[in-house]
Amino acid sequence: MKNLRNINAHKVKKGIIGMVLFFPLFLFSSCDVLQAVLGGYTGTGGLTNAEIVAGLKEALKEGAKFAANNASQKDGFLKNSLIDIRILMPDELRRVEKNIRRIPLVGDKVVDDFVEAMNRGAEKAAKEAAPVFVNAITSMTINDAVGILKGDSTAATAYLERTTSSQLAAKFQPIIKNALSEVGATRYYNALQDAINTYNKTPLVNKINVNVRELPVLEEYATDKAIEGLFRLVALEEKKIREDPFGQSKEIIRKVFGSLKNQVRLGEIGKPGS
């Protein structure tokens, strides 16, 4: 009986020693969890607003550079393998495209040549898009950085588009105007309008119901569509950054977007059955 009491006493003593040794580790771990919980509760993972703004801007810069590089490749607009950003004819012409293609001898050619040249112009202009985008990103003021960070997968891109589109269009339009002229898109656009006018003057034909005088100015139309396509590519890169922030080369991106990933993981740990 005495031996049994000694054995039990030894076990209790050993348990107490283990608790004493383990308690600081438990406390340290609990502090980490508590810190993460508090960070998740504030919604920023302990980040300052300045850090969030810097992270958002850096992510958008990366997206802008990616978009400009991708779109400026051969067939970057016309046959982009990532997303459909083709620039098609203005809506007024698309509605009557079948009729235009029926114009003898020149119908198909004038349509195809115009569309290709317009996309080549956007492709050429995209080479100069990155600095225009980066300048807009650098100078923009982000009013709700936390809201954007915690928004959907393209919230930062949507904010950039909403706040800088007019500024970007003003700077990008002269670039694309020159590019359209260099690749012949302007000439094809004029030829297309001439072909419609000539055809409509032909006796006994079904007229193509489009008023060429009301067609959009080419460089304005192409600028809007080119920027729209670039924004869609920026959005793709933002999604990629949000999905894998720790795979990014810039520390501020890893820190800011990685904080969201950590909060998500913490939330998963706290779920029943995890």
Helices and strands as residue ranges (DSSP letters): H 2-42, H 49-71, H 91-94, H 97-101, H 107-126, H 129-139, H 145-149, H 155-183, H 185-200, G 212-214, H 218-243, G 245-247, H 251-269
